[in-house]
Amino acid sequence: MTKTKTKTKTKTKTKTKTKTKTKTKSTASLSGAWTVRDDRFRRAFYLRLPDIIALLDFHDVPGTPDYDGDPVREELDALLDMQADPEREERRAEIESERGEIVQPFLDIFEDAGGAPASLVRLLTQLENAGTALASVYKERFERPRPHIVDHAINPMITVPNHGAYPSGHATQSALLAHGMAEVFGHDPGVVAEAFDVAQRIRENREWAGVHYASDGTSGAAIAAAAFTDLREVFDELFVDAIADVQAYDPGPSPYLGNGPTGSRVPVPPASVPMDQWSLERLGIGAGGVAPETGGAGVLVGLVDAPVDVTHPVFERGSDHAIDKALAETTDPATWSNATVIHNADYTEFSDGRLAFSSKGNGHGTAMAGLIAGTPAPGIEGFYGTAPQAKLSLARVTTRLADGDENRLDVAKVLLDMAFGPAPADVILVGPPFVRPDPAIYPTAWDQGLDNSDFAQTPCDPLAMAILLASLYVPVVIPSGNDGTSMISYPGAPEDFAGVRSALGDAAGLHWVREMVAREGLRVTEDMLEKASEMGDASTGDPFADTGIIVVGSAKLSNPANRLSPLEPAGYSQHGPGLCFLCPSDRDEDPSAPRDPASKSKFNYVPAPDILGHGGYAEEPSSLVSHQGGEFGFGGTSAASAQATGVIARLIEARRSAGQGVTGPEIRSAIAGALGGPYETDKGYGILTVQALL
């Protein structure tokens, strides 16, 4: 069957080369779509609504709004500034078009001749209606007057609805739609990031229109995030159908309804090509190399990435577990909220902790975690991660990919907690393809004498700062990216850290960094800032030589049909200053070009643990692992960096046993010395093997 790629207007490329998709159904009318057919979902939502409100009340979401005083005056003044800005008139057409339904702007993110799948439109329509109902509860509760009633100088652009301002219904609806898109399009980070951009734009347009305070929008987004996990359960069938239509290789129905543990829901998959972990052999693990059953003992690996199915059998180790056995056996929100090895930046309020950390539309995190610390399990006999004795500390940050200082602050907090919190990681992999910041957000330099007073609130990129500071204590691994360009993807290029280095080396910049740390409650000490400010010049040679930042690119088999053929830089693997080394991964391909199944070669991809259903990487939705020889699978610099992180865990274990240092710079220096160089921007210090390091 010929596959056609979903065309997306993305701001960033996925770090795992995504599967090509076929849209299977055409778009229907968005006005009252499938009202009769889907009325059962509406009824199920209203039956669940009291429980959702009780959950939000327990977490004090959205909180009580201000009705007067300085906070309200500041918000009113901001609206008056917007009213006087010419940009307001430029937004008029958008504002007018968003007075009714707001599903269409989300469908406009991607293009396809066949239109949007009907299942996706059905799902988004239900989420939009749920947003209306949720917002209505709090509008009636708080009855906050609209801005133009409080200050008559405000002149709304549109007819003002005759209900309260708080929260913004449009903000609640659009945020729910963005979260829904993130679940359905988990395979495409570009779509996910743009969905949240669209939601932010719709939310802001209500302020430009003069009908909402900024805090109305903030509260609406908070309601959506807190309610979304429950809505995933209420609309489970709709989510499963939409994921199948958007992501399936075979457009047949998916049988994976419900949210029980993976092991209890696994059917017997049909016969498929035997799994062959060829990349492990090329790393020097198994087949005459080091034993695949051991490695990484006593090492805690941090993974900042996508959702992970902690119930996947690959993480089970008898009475032990690669993550936390208690978490795999419970949905209790208190247990999940208090877990030291779980960091959920996406959903902090939930009634089911396991559901809030998992996904049916995004198998990336499960694949990455398994490549690091997986062990054999029924259905995937013989599978090993590169550090099968290591433990995992996990963070999901899928809803934080879009540009914005708030998103980067949230990820920075997670990363710093992972590095310096109650369960400090020994090595951290930062996997997702975040959007590179708009240059106007942060100053590029804090040289003495420059006036950077406008950047007092944003003195530097907090995510880049967190990575830099953490790397001075533990190695921080970053995939180089899959665009094939000569610049590393964000946040792995030297340019991404230039502003941070400048701020930490300048008296005024350092002052405002300290203010940001205190204001945001970042886990940063004065000793850390002092240590970072003493770093040398990174403008020549290996730009990360004085840090523990380890950027990993992909090496491919020169002949995909021969596992022993020479490895060479993959064409898709981004490169440039900052690249540390290459690690085996999948072959080059043009994802948009149809391929003849008869031309399949044997070692196309890297075998990896997979989630059930159509949201993973396996061609068969009942398979717990994606294979190496299919037309689709897992790979890219994601697979390369995950395997490399496990090898680094092995190195940490060995150096500890020998009484050697394991800080980020010490580990990076040891790798550079072991691989031998010379340093080249297209392959770093060379191709990683266990034998070279150990």
N, C-alpha and C positions, 0 to 999 in steps of 0.2 A: 504493500500500500504506500503510495507516495505521500510524504509529509510536507506541509508548508509551514514556514516559520511565522509565528505571530509577529507582526511588525509593531514595534513599540517606540514611542518618542521618549527615550530614556535619557536621563542625565548621567547615568553611570552604567557600566557594563557589569554583568554578573561575573563573579570570580570563579564560578563553576560554569563551564560552557553549557548553556541551557539546552534542554531537549527542544526539538522543533514540534510545533503544535498545529493542529487543524481545528478551526472553528467548525462546529457541526450544525449549528442552527442559526437562523436569522433573527434579527431583532424584531420584537413585536412592539405594539404601542405601550408607552410607559404609563399612560393614564389609566389607573385602575386595572393594571395588567393581571390576568389570571385570578380575579377576585374570588370567583366561586371555587375554582380548583384549589386555591391556597388558603381558603378561609380557615381550614383546620390549623394552619400555622399561626394565623392571627389569634384564634381562640387559645391555642397553647401558650402564646405570648402573654395574653391577658390573665391566664391562670397563674402564670409564673411572675407576673408583674409585682404583686405584693412582696414576694420573697426578694426580688431584685431591689425594691425600694428599701426593704429592711436591711439588706446587705450594705447599700449605700449609706443609709442612716448610721449603721454601726461604724462605718469608716468616716463619718462626717463629710460625705461627698454629696453635694458640692459645697457645703458650708453656707453660712448666712451672709448675704451681701451687705455692703455699706449703703446707707440711705442718705447720709449727709457727711459733712466734715471734709477735711483735706483730701482724703483718697477720692471722694466723688468729684471734688473740684478739679483735681488733677486730670481725671478721666474726661470731664466735660471740656476742659481746656484743650486736651488732645483732639477731641472731636471738632472743636472750633478751628484748630489748626488744619485738620483735614478738609473742613468746609472751605477754607480759603486757598487750598492747594489746587493748582490746575489738574493734578492727577485725578481729582474727584470726577471731573467731567469725562475724563478718558475712561473711567470705569463704569460710566452710566449704562452702556449697553449690557455689560455683564450683570450689573445689579438688577436691571429690569428683567433679564432672562432668568434670573435665579429667584424671582418672586414666587414661582410655583415649585414644580418638582426640580430636584437637583441631581438626579441620577445621570443625566446625559453628560455632564462634564467629566464624569469618571469613565464613561464608555468612550469618550473622545481621546483618552490616554493612548489607546491602542487602535490600530487600523487593520481591517481585514475585509476583503471583498464580500465575504459571507455575512458580515455583521457580527454583532455580539451574540453569544449563545443565549437562547431563551432562558436557560437555567440560571445564568448569571443575572439577567434582568429581573427574574422572579425573586432571587435572593436579595438583590439591592433594593427592590421595591419593599420587601418586608422589613429590611433594616431601616429604610427611610421612615416607614410608618411607625416602627418601634421608637425611633428617635422623637417623632412628634408626640407620642404618648408619654415617654419619659420626661421630656421637657415640660409638658403640660402639668404634670404632677407638681413640679417645683415652681412653675409660674403661678399656679393657684396658691401654693403655700406661702410664697414670699411677696407676691404682688408688688414688685419693685416698679416704680414709675419710670416711664420712658424718658430718655435724656431731654427731649424737647419740652417736656412738662416741667422739668426741674430748672432748665435754662431756656428761656424763650428765644435766645439768640440762635439757637440751633434750628436749622431749617431742613427737615428730612427731605430726601430726594424722591421718596416713594410714599404711598399711603401707609400710615403706621398701623400695624395690627392692633386690635382692641383688647389685648391681654398684656400681662406684665412682661418686663424686659428680661428678667433673670429666671433661668438661663436662656441663652440664645437657642431657639429651636433649630435654626439653620446650622449652628455650630455643632449641636448634638447630632443632628442627622448626618452632616458631612463627615464628622469624625467617625461615626459608626460605619459609613460607607467606606472610608479609608481603611479601617480595621478589617472590614469584610474583604476588600480587595487584597490586603496583605495576606490573608489566609488563603484565598483562592489562587493568587499569583505568587505563591511562595517561591516558585522556581525562578522568578524574574525580579531581582532587587530593583531594577530600574523602574518597573511599573509600581512597585511598592513605594519607593521614594516619591514618585510623582503623584501618587494617590494622596499622600499626606500633604504635598504641596498644594494640590487642588483643594483639599479640605481647609487648609490654612487660608487660601485665597478667598473662598466662599465666606469663611468666618470674618475675615477682615473687611470684605465688601459690605457687610451689615453695619460695620462701624463707619466706613466711608459714606454710607447712605444716611447716617445720622439716626439710626433707629436702635442702636445697641451700644452699651458701654463695652470696653475691652474686657472687663471682668465677666460680662455675660458670656462672651465667647470662650474664655478660659474655663468657666464652670461647665459649659456645654461639652467641651472636649473631655473634661474630667469625668463627667457622667458617662460618656460613651466608653471610655477606657475601663471604668469600674464595672459597667454592665455587660461588656462584650463577651466575657467568658461564659456567662450564663446564656447569652443569646446564641452563642455557638452551639450550645447543647439543645436549646429550643428549636433551632433551625438546622439541626444536624443533617437531615435528609437533603435540604436545599444546598448546604455547603458541599456535601458529597457529590451531588449531581453537577454542581458548577465546576468543582475541581476536576471531575471526570471529563467534562466537555472542554475545559480550557487546557488541561494537561495530558490527557490520556493519549497513549500511542494507539491503542485500540479503543474506539469510542463507545465500547459496550458499557453497561452499567457497573457500578462499583458496589460490592456487597458489604462494605465495611461501615455499617452504621453502629452507633453507640460509642462509648468511651472507656470500655474495659481494658485491662492489661493486654498487651500485644500477644503474649504467649497463649492466652485462653481463646484467642480469636483466629488463630492461624489455621487455614484450611491446608489440605495437602496440595502443594503446587504441582503443576504438570512438569513432566521431565524437561530439563533445560540443559544448556551447555554446562559442563562441570566448571566449578570455580577454579581459577588458576591465579594465585597471587604472584605473578611474574615480577611486579615492582619490588616486592620484598626480597626476592632473590637478587635483583640488581642492586639493592641496598646492602647486600651481604648478610641477609637474615634467612636462615634455613638453607637447604640444598648445599651443604658444605660450609656455610657461613656460621654465624652465631646461632644458638638455639632460639627458635621462634617462641618457645613457651615461657621464656624468662626475659626480664629486662624492664628497668624503670622502677624496681622495688623501692618503696619509701619516698617516691617522688610524687608530688601533687601537681598536676597539669591543669592550668586554667584555660578555658576555651570561651572566648567572647564571640558569639556567633548567633545562630538561628535556634528555633525550638529543638528540643531533644526529647525523644521518647525514652524515658528512664526505665520503662518496663521491657525494653527490647532485650531478648535473651542474650545478645552478645555482651551485655554488661553484667550478667549474672555470674557469680563465682562460688557456687555452692552456698555455704553459710555467709559468704562475704559478697561484696558488690563493688563494681568499679566506681560508682557514684555514692549512693547511700541506700542500703537495703530497705530502711524504714520508708523512704520516699517512694520506692518502687511498690510498696505494699499498702500505701494509704493515699487518700485524697484530702485528708484533714488540712484545712487552711492554716491552722496554727503551726502544725508540724512543718509545713512547707515554708511558711513565713519566717520561721526561726532557724531554718537549715543554714548552716554556715557555708555550704558548698553550692548553694543555689542563689543566683542573683537575677531577678526578673525585672528588667527595666521596662518591659512592655506592659505588664499587668500586675499591679501591687495589691489590688482589691479583688478577691475572688471567693467563691464558695467551694471550689474544687481545685486544689493546688496542682494536681497532676495534669488536669485538663488545661489549666492556665499556662503550663510550661510546655505543652505539646502542640502539635499541629498535624492536620491531615493534608495540608497543601504545601508543606515545606519539609523536605527530608534532608536538607543540607546539614543541619546541626547533628543529626543522628549519624549521618555518614562520616562527618569529621571526627566526632567523638569515638566512633568505632574504629576508624583508621589509626587512632592514637592508642586506645587502650582496650580494644575488643578482644574477646576470647571465643573459642568454639562453642557452638550451641546447636541444638537440634534444628536441622534445616540449613545450617551453615557450618557443617563439620569442617575442621581444619583451618578455620579462619583465625588470623591473629592480627592485632594491631602491632605497630612497631614498638610499643612499650606495654606489653600485656599485663605487667604487674603494677603499673602506675595507677594512681587514683585520679579522678576528675573533679574539678570545680567548674561549674557551668554558668554562663550568663546568656540570656536571650535579649537581643536588642533590635529585633526586626523592625519595630515601628520607629526607630531612631535613625534611619538611614538618610533621611532628607537633610538638606542644608538648613542650618539654624543653630544659633549659639546654645539654645536650650537643649536641643538634642545632643550636642557634643558634650555639654555639661553632664547630662544624665549618663552617657557612656563613660565619661571620665570618672564619675563617682563609682560606677561599677568596677572599672578597671583598678582604681586605687584601692577599693575595698578588697578586691581579689588579691592584690599584691601585698597589702599591709594590714588586712583585717584579721579577724579571729582565726581564720584558716588560710594563712598566706601561701600562695602558689609558688612553686619553684621555677616554673617557666609558664609563660602566657602566650597563647595564640590569639591574635585579633583577626578574625576571618572575614567579616562582611565588607562589601564594597561601598563604603560611605561616600557621600557626595562631597567633593572638595569645596571648601568654604568660598563664598563670594569674597573677592579681594577687599571689598569695602568694609567687611566686618571687623577685621583685625589689622593693626599696623604691621607693616613689613619690617620696620626698624624702629629702635628706641635710642638712636644715637643722641649723645649729649647735645643739647641745644635745640632739638626738634620739638615742635609743639604738638604733642599727642594727647592733649587734654580731652579731645572728643572720644578717646578710647579708654576713659577711666573705668567704664563698666565692662569693657571687653579688651583688656590689655594684651591678651594673646589667645590662641586657640587652646581651649582647655583640654581637648582630647589629645592633641599633639603634646601638650605639656605633661599630661598624665603618662603617656607612653614613654616620653623621654625620662621623666623622673623614675618611673618603675624600672626602666631598662638599666639604670645604674645599680640596681640591686638584684634583679632577676632578668634572664633573657626574655625579650618580647619578639615573637615571630609574626611576620606580616606577609601575606601572599603578594607577589609583585603585580598581579592583575593579568587579564586575558585579552587586552586590546591589541597586542602585538606592537605597541608603540615604544618609543625610546625614552619614556618617562614612567617611573613607577607610579602605580595608582595610589590614591589617598587612602590611608595616611602613612605611606611608606617612602615618599620622595624626600630628599634633603631639603627641598624648598618648603615642605610642609612644616619643618621645624625651625626655619630661619628666624621667624618672628618670635618664637619662644626663646631661642638662644639669645636674641637681641634684648628681649624684655628682661631676662634673668641676669644679663650682664650690664644693665643700665640702672642707675639709682632710682630714677623716676618710674621706669618700667617695673622694677622689682617691688617698689612701694605699691603699685596698683595690682600687681599679682598677689601680694599678701592680702590686700583688701578683698580681692576676688575669692581667695582661699577661705578667708574668714566668713564672708557673706554667704558663700555657697556650702560651707561645711565640708570642704574637701579634706580628705585624709592625707594632708601634706604637712610635714614638719619643717622647722627652720633649718635643720641639718640637711634635709633633702634639697632645699632651695640653695643653700650654700654650696653643697656638693655640685649641683648643676651649674651654678654660676662660675665655677672654677674650670669648666671644660675648655679644651683648647679650640683652635681654629679648625673648622670642618670644611673649609672651602676647597681643599685640594686632596687628591688621592682618594682613599676610601673615606667617604664623608661620615660614616658611622663608626669609625675605628675606636673612638673614645667612649662608645656607648654599648649597650647590650641589644640594640635594635638589629634584628636578623631578618632581612628581606629574602624570600625564597621564590625562585622562578622554576619553570618546568623544563625537564629534559625528556625528549621522546625517543623511542626506538627508531633508528634510521630505516629499519625494515620491520613494519608492524607484524609481519608473519614470523619473525625470528626473534625470540626473547633474548637471545645472546648478541644481537646486532649492536653496533656501537650506539651509545647515547649521544644526542646532539641537542642544542637549544631548540625548544619548540617555537614554531613561528608565531603562535598566539601569545606566548609568554612575554609580558612587558619587561623591559630591561632599562639599564641606564645607571648613573651614579647612585650608589646605595645598595645595589643588588649584592647579596652575600654569597650565595651559591645556588646550584640547580639540584632538583630532586626528581626522580622518575615520575612521569605522569602520562596522560593519554596523548594520542597522536594529533597532528594538525588536521583541521577540517574546515570547510566552509559550512557553518550551520544552516545557512539559508538555501543551500543547493540540494536538490533531491539526490538520493544515492541508490544505486542498484543493490538490493539485498544480496545478490549473488556475489558481489565484490567484497563482502565482509572479510576483513582480516582477523587474525586470531586475537591480537592483543591491542584492541582499540582503546580500552578504558582501564581504570583501576577498580578492581572489585571492592565494594564497600557495603556495610550494613544499610538496610533500607527500611523505610516505613511501609506499612500496608496501604494498599489502595493506589490511586492514580497520581498521588502527589509526590511520589518518590522518583527514583532514577531507573529502577528495574523495568524491563519491558513487560514482565508479568506482574500484575498488581498483587498477587498472593505470595510473591517472593520476598524473603527477608533480606536478600542481598542482591545488589546489581552486579552484573558479570562483566568480564573483560572483552568478550567477543561479540557482543550484540551491536545493533545499529545505534543504540543509545546507551548511555551509562554515565558514571561519575568520573570526574577528572579535573583538568585545568590546574591552575596554581593553587586552588583550594586543596585538592588531593595531595599535591606536592608538599604544601606547607604542613598539612596534618601529619603526613608520614615523617617529615623532617622533625616536627616537634617531638614525636615519639623517640626518634633517634637521639635528640638532644636530652630527653629524659634519661636515656641509657647513659649518656655521657656524664650527666649530673650524678647518677648513681655511682659510676666508676670513680669519678674524681672525689666524691665524698669518702668512698672507701679508702682512697689513697691519701686522704688528708689534704687535698688540693682545693683551691678556691672555686666557688660556684656562682659568683656574682655575674650579672649580665655581661659586663666588659670582659671578665675572665673567661667565660664560656665562649664568647664571640672570638676572642683572641686565640683560644685553644683551637677552635674550628679553623680559623684562617691559617694558623700555623700547620695544622694537620693536613689540610688540603693542599698546601704548598704554593698556591698562587701560580704566576703573578696575578695581581688583581686586574680584571678586565670588566668593563661595564656590561658586556653581553652575557657573561657567565659567572661573574664574581670571582671567587677563588677556585671554582671548579665544580665538579659533580660529587655530591655527598655519598659516602659509603660508611658503614659501621667500621670496617677494617681500618680506614684512614684515621678515624677518631680514636678507636680503642686498641 
